[in-house]
Amino acid sequence: MSHNTPKSDVSDGGARRRFPLYLTLAGVFVTLFVIFGLVLIGFFHSGSKRIELLGADDLMDRIGRHMQTSIGELYLPVQGLVDIASKSAPLEGATLEERLAALGSLTEALRLNPHMSSIFVGYDDGEFFLIRSVGDRRVAATTLDAPPGTRFAVQSIERDRGEAVGTLLFYDHALGLIDSRPLETADFDPRGRDWYRLAADRSNQVTTGFYIFFTTGEVGLTFARRLAGGGGVVGADLALADLSAGLARQRPTDGTKIAIFDSSARIIALSTPEMRVPVRAPHSEETVTMPRLSELDDPVYRELAALLDEEVRSGRFQLEAADRTWLASVSAVPTRRGSDIYLATLIPRDELLAAVDRVRNQSVLISLALLLVAVGIVLWVSGNLSSALRALAREAGQIRRFKLARPVEARSRIAEVDDLATTMAVMKSSLQQFFEISKALSAEKDYKKLLEMILREACKVAHADGGAILITNDEDDALEIAILEDTTTGAHFGGTSGVEPPFAAVPLEAEPGGIMHPDLDAETARRGETIRIDDLVESRKFDISAVCERYGWDGGAKKTLLNVPLTDQKGEIVGILQLVNARSVAGEVAAFDPEVVPSIEAVGSDAAVALDLRRMLQAQKDLLDAVILMVAGAVDAKSPYTHGHCQRVPEIARQLAEAAHNANEGPFADFSLTDDEWYELHLASWLHDCGKLTTPEYVVDKATRLETISNRLHEVRTRFEVLWRDAEIEYLKALAEGRPEDPEARDRLERRLDEIRRDFELIAECNSGETQMNDARIERVRGIAAQTWMRHLDDRIGLSHDELKRKRRTADPDLPVAEPLLADKVEHLVLRDGPPFGDNPHGFTMDVPEHLYNHGEVYNLCTPRGTLTNEERFKINEHIVETINMLGRLPFPKELRRVPEWAGNHHEKLDGTGYPRRLRADDLSVLARIMAVADIFEALTASDRPYKPPKKLSTSLRIMSSFRDDGHICPDLFDLFLTSGAFRTYGEQHLQPEQVDEVDISDFLRGS
């Protein structure tokens, strides 16, 4: 069969260049957007230029009209005020007092018209009355030498019999008189001023040219009018500085120049300070000539003057000056009852059109920005359209490498691509969920939490309302409910709920009468197959009474169920995972999705392995606990001297550890134990004396000083019996030989027998461990021991190999031989086979006696206190060495590695005098210190010791407080032992009633 590829396909594939989808889409859209953007920008630019040209004329017209209005606002209020003042009756008064009646209205007019410097009246008889604004005019204030706080000044000249009397008054803001002084310029005659002469013969208002004011020396003009009563002329001054300042405030741009000039092009006012006005002293009659436009230093004004010289007095111009293009507008400004003046406005073109240029430039920038945004959006959209496929390819690679942590985020507007992404997301999520479940199941150590986790994860996968886990009980051959949860009813049994499931076990064997309808759960276990029931109410195949009772169902609504058998690695059924009432997307009860069942079975498979593993671990833990309890029981049963000790110390240690764990303040506020640490403490407390298994019983149980395997006092008493018999024999032998009876012989015999009796009684007394051996007693023992008796029989026959070996370390004497009554013989010394600690890997520092044992009779009887010799005491203490060695050889897992330390350090003391390693406080953990307190307290309060009576709580605590004061036990723990009440709780549970006396813990706390 031929498999040739069509030629057209080959040629097309070889000739055509392939491009990524996102590049293709981006290229097309970017090209279209670029063309559209360039056309739009070009059109907008040309339109902006046209608008710019059309708007310039309108702007200049508006500025001209605005400036005309502004100039009118400067002139007209002053002109109107002069008209009103000419009709003011007070101003026609004959005296200063009468004229001051107009002070209030005229000062208010000055306040309302800040450009007006003064209002005055010149009378026909040569008198003068003036009100001047002083507050914000430094020239006026300086010229008049006005006192501080002056707002208005009144100048008055009155003539009395031809004599001019001048008065100067100063008022504050509230028109309160501040000062009054004579007016030095009283020779001023208003009738000689231009404004008076112009207005005296006219009925209408007149305006002067610019001149220097008599009082202040400022340059300005005056508006004047004849009083209505004809007695004088009223006038108002408008200073040039005020007019120029007003023009400056009207400039539309910073570079704008505004000038007011007359028909001869002489300057009236400028918005800029280019005009230099000659200055003369106040009260001078000197005249001032105002400069022309052409005489100014500013080239812009000179260029404008050149245009106006050609008899052009108004219009709109464009001129070049000072390296800038200027737009100029000159227009006539009609004034009320006066000659026309002209307003020239010169605006730099760049400033005038700055806003238009700025808008144009911003529009271009915005267009470019939009173009860039559009390009970015196109790239983003096209990238997204193609990136979904690339992302799905990457996601497939992630799934192949089992990297499932991140969800599939690829989405697309294309339905087919989005469906593929959704399917892949579901697959990845399912795998991730399955792996997480497996990981969680393998990590969870708590069996109850594990059951809960299995059930909840399965419900989550299947969208079920709840369910149960049934575990096989091999002994009863039944299924037991281990956990049950139902979110619809809130039912929660088993697991971490703390409530045991109140349901009967399900027998696996078919009961009589149940063959036709086998129990659903039992049938699942027997088959080992998943059983799915889409409507439990309608099911007739199985007996579902137990299931309905379990979930509180009584028929009615639809119920669905899924039973999944849990099979371990050996193929055995270990339980059943049961789920009930799957929910659809709409939230209604639905049948379990067949596509979900394999996932549930996979969860069940993992769950079965995890459960089997936990059951196996629990079985091993139970076995370990049983062995530990067996060892502790063996130690306690070995000797009545330690009976119950290994069982009671764990209880005390647990109560004290709980008190430290629950402390919210003090030195143990930050102390807490994990579950593993609690189990470590459990093991350590039960095994803390396991080394006593190696301690000889006769040493542990040694009740008297001469006791070894047996109480050697009986052997010693026999020797005394021999001495007794020897004394009697010696007496009777003398009588038998026929010697006359010596009266004193009987007395000597009685004295000797009494001496023997008393010597034995002393030896018997010294044999008790309660007898304190002082020097006198030790001397008497040695004296008694020096007595001899005759041994006639061989003491080296019938002996064990070891005992005979010890005998042979000395020569065999000839018989009969005199033996000391009590002796310390070489054969009494039991030698060591080697160093007691071997190579000492644990660093034991106990003082080691020279011999393993010393059974010397005198040596044992002379033991200062108690029954144990140094060698025997070491052998007793050596149990802790064996405890550490035994536990150190056990392969404890990492979480239990501190068991040897906690169990083996309970005889250490904080001051470093303990054993077996003389550890100090810094070397002892809190748990090791707890073990020490528990061990001591149990030993003191034990009521089943044959060698001592039981101690009361108060006595035991007093002894322990002395241990604390001596630096033997932890003071913080002892205080906690007292304040927590652990000592009393233990006493009420384990001590005899007479031992539990009243205790005032303040007597034993530190500082008490």
C-alpha positions, 0 to 999 in steps of 0.5 A, a space after each residue: 500500500 502506498 503512503 505517499 503524501 499529496 504533492 499539493 500538501 508538500 508544496 504548501 507546507 514547504 512554501 508557506 511560512 507559518 506564524 503564531 496565531 497571536 502574531 497574525 492577529 496582532 499584526 492585522 489589528 495593529 496595522 489597522 489601528 496605526 492607520 486609523 490613529 495617524 489619520 485621526 491625529 492629522 485631522 485633529 491637528 489641522 482642525 486645531 490650527 483652524 480653531 486656533 486662528 478663528 479663536 484668536 480674534 474672538 479672544 482679543 475682542 473679549 479681552 478688549 471688551 473686558 479691559 474697557 469694562 475694567 477701565 470703566 470700573 476704575 473711572 465710573 465709580 469715582 465719577 459717579 461718587 463725585 456726582 453724588 457728593 456734589 449734592 451732599 448737604 453736609 459738604 456745604 456746611 460752613 464749619 468743620 463740625 458741620 462738614 464732618 457730618 459727611 465723614 461716615 458716608 464718604 469713608 464708606 465710599 473710600 472703602 468701597 473704591 480702593 482705587 480712589 485715594 481721597 475726596 475733597 471740597 474746595 470752597 469759594 472762600 478759599 476753605 478746604 475740606 479733604 478725607 484721605 484713605 491712609 490705611 494701605 497707602 504708604 505714601 500718604 501715611 508717610 507724608 502725613 506722619 500718621 500715627 499707628 492704626 490710622 485708617 482715614 485722615 481729614 485735612 481742613 483749612 478754615 479762614 477766620 478774618 483772612 487768616 488760614 487755620 489748618 487742622 489735621 485729624 486721624 481716625 481708625 477703622 471705626 472712625 474713632 479719633 486717634 489724634 488731632 494736630 495743626 495742619 502745617 500747609 494751611 496756606 494752601 488755596 484750592 481756588 488756584 488748583 486746575 480742578 477748581 478752575 475747570 469745574 468752577 464755571 461749569 455745571 457738568 463734571 470735569 476731569 483734569 490731566 495728570 498732575 502731582 497731588 499737592 499733599 502726597 506728591 503722587 501723580 494722578 488725575 482728579 474728577 471734579 464738579 461744582 457743588 449743587 449749592 454753588 459754594 464750591 467744587 467737590 473732587 476725587 483723586 485717582 492716583 496713577 499708581 492705583 490705575 496702573 495696579 488695576 491694569 496689572 490685575 486685569 492682565 489675562 497672561 503674565 506677559 500681557 502689556 496694557 497701556 492707556 494713553 490719550 490722543 497724543 499717545 501720552 501715557 495715562 497708565 501702564 500695567 507694567 512699571 516701565 514708565 518713569 514719572 518725575 518725582 518732586 517734593 509734596 506741596 510743590 507746584 511743579 508740573 509733570 509731563 507724561 511720556 509718550 509711547 515712543 519714549 518708553 524703554 520697552 521695544 514692544 511699546 515703541 513698535 506699537 507707537 510706530 504703527 500708531 504714528 501713521 494716524 491709526 488710532 484703533 485696530 488689531 495688529 500683529 507685531 514682532 518685538 523682543 524676539 516674540 510675536 505679539 497680538 495687539 488690540 487698540 480701542 477707544 475707551 469713552 469716558 463720562 463727560 470727558 475726551 476719549 482715551 485709548 486702550 492698548 492690549 499687547 499679548 504674546 502670541 505664545 501665551 495667548 494661544 498657550 491653552 490652545 497649543 496645550 490642548 492640541 498637544 494633549 490631544 496628540 498625546 492622548 491620541 498616541 496613548 490611546 493608540 498605544 493602549 489599543 495596540 496593547 489591548 490588541 496584543 493582549 487579546 490576540 495573545 490570550 486567544 492563542 495563549 490558551 492553547 499554549 497554556 493547555 499544552 504546558 498544563 499537559 506537561 505539568 500533569 505528565 510530570 505530576 506537578 498538580 499544585 496549581 489549578 488549570 487557569 487557562 480559559 478562552 472565549 472560543 467554546 471548543 478551547 474552553 471546553 478542553 481547558 475545563 476538562 483538563 482542569 477537572 482532570 488535574 483537580 481530580 488527580 491533585 485531590 486524589 494525591 492530597 488525600 493519599 498524602 494526608 491519609 499517610 501523614 495522619 497519625 491519629 486513628 480517629 482523625 484518620 477515619 474522619 478525614 477519609 469520610 469527609 474527603 470521600 463526601 467532598 469528591 462525591 458531593 454527598 451529604 454524609 456517610 459512615 465507615 464500618 470496620 471489620 471486627 475479626 473476633 466477632 466476625 461483624 462490621 462495627 460503625 467507627 464513624 458516622 456523619 450526616 450534614 443534613 441532620 448534624 449527626 456526628 458519632 465516632 471520630 473526634 466527636 467523642 460520642 461513640 456510635 450507638 449502633 449495633 454491629 452488623 454480623 457478617 454471617 447471614 442470619 436465619 430468615 435473611 437469605 432472601 434479603 441479605 443485609 446491605 452492608 454485610 453483602 457488600 463485605 461478602 461480595 467485595 464489590 461496590 454497591 450503588 443504589 439510586 433510590 434506597 426507598 425503592 430497593 428490594 434487593 437488600 435489607 436496609 433496615 439497619 441503614 435507615 435506622 442509622 441515618 434516621 430515615 423512615 421512607 418518603 423522600 428519595 435516598 441514594 447510597 454508595 457502599 465501597 468495600 475497603 480492601 487491604 494489600 492482602 485482599 481482605 475486607 477491612 471495612 466499608 466506606 458508605 456514602 449517602 445522598 449525592 447532590 446535583 448541581 441544583 442541590 437536589 438528592 441524586 444518584 451517585 455519578 458513575 464517573 465519580 465512583 472510580 474516584 471513590 473506589 480509589 479513595 477507598 483503596 488508599 483508605 484501606 491501606 492507611 487504615 490497615 497500616 494504622 491498625 498495624 501500628 496501633 497493634 504494635 503500639 499496644 504490644 509495646 505498651 503491654 511489654 512495658 506494663 509487663 516489665 514494670 509489673 515484673 519490677 514491682 512484683 520482684 520485691 515488696 520493697 518496690 511494690 507498685 512503685 513503677 505503676 504509681 510514678 507514671 500517675 504522679 508524673 502525668 498529673 504534674 506534667 498536665 499542670 505544667 502543660 495547662 499553666 498560663 502564667 509563671 515559669 511554665 506559661 510557654 511549656 506544652 507537650 505534643 502527642 508524641 511527647 506525651 507518649 514519650 513521658 508515658 514510656 519513660 515513666 513506666 520504664 524509669 526503673 526497668 534496670 531493677 530487673 538486674 538488681 539481686 533480690 537479696 540486695 533490694 530486700 536486705 532487711 538486716 545488716 548480716 543478711 545476704 541470701 539469708 539472715 546470717 544472724 542465725 549462723 552467728 547465734 549458733 556460734 554464740 551457742 557454741 560459746 555457751 556450750 563451751 562454757 558449760 562443758 568446761 565447768 562440767 568437765 572440771 566436775 567430772 574430773 573430780 576436782 573439788 567444787 569451787 564456789 566461784 566456778 558457778 559464779 564465773 559460769 553464770 557471769 560468762 553465760 550472761 556475758 554471752 547473752 548480752 554480747 549476742 543481744 548487742 550483735 542482734 541489736 546492731 544487725 537492725 538497720 534502725 540502729 545507728 552505729 556510733 564509735 562506742 558500738 563499733 568498738 564493742 562489736 569488734 571486741 566481741 568479734 575477737 572472741 574465738 571458737 574451735 572449728 573441727 570440721 572442714 569448711 571447704 567441702 560441699 561448696 559451690 565453685 565460686 565460693 570454693 574459689 574465694 576460700 582458696 584465696 587463703 591457705 587451708 589451716 590445720 584442724 581444729 582451728 580457732 575461729 573468730 566469733 565474727 570475722 571479715 575474711 578474704 572469702 567475704 570479698 566478691 571481686 568485680 569481673 571488670 569495669 562496671 560501666 564498660 567503655 562508659 559511652 553514657 558518661 557515668 560518674 558514680 564512685 565505684 567501690 573496689 569490690 562487687 560485694 563485701 560480706 564481711 560480718 564485722 564490716 556489715 554490722 558496722 554499717 553506720 546507717 541502714 542495712 546496705 554497705 557501700 557495695 550494696 548501695 552502689 548495686 542498688 543505685 546501679 539500677 539506673 545505669 542498667 535502665 539507661 543501658 537497656 533503654 539505650 539499646 532499644 531502637 526507639 524511633 525519632 519521636 521517642 528518642 528522649 525516653 532514655 534521657 527522661 527515664 534515666 535522669 530521675 536520680 540526678 540533682 540540680 546541684 550536680 550531686 546526683 547520679 549516675 552522671 552528676 548532671 546539673 540543672 542546665 543539663 536536665 530537661 523539664 520532663 526529667 525534673 518531673 520524673 525526679 519529683 514523681 519518683 521521690 514523692 511516690 517513695 515517701 508516700 508509699 504505704 506498702 513498704 515492709 521497711 518503713 511505715 507510710 508517711 503523711 502528705 505533710 511529712 512527705 512535702 516537708 521532706 521534699 521542701 528540704 530537698 528543694 532547699 538543698 538544690 536537689 529538686 526543681 523549685 518551680 516544679 515543686 511549687 507547681 506540684 503544691 499550687 496545682 493540687 496534684 499532690 492532694 489529687 494523687 493522695 486521695 486516689 492512691 494513699 490510705 485515708 490516714 495519710 491524707 492530712 490537712 496541708 497548708 501549702 504556704 508552709 512549703 512554698 518558697 519564701 514562706 
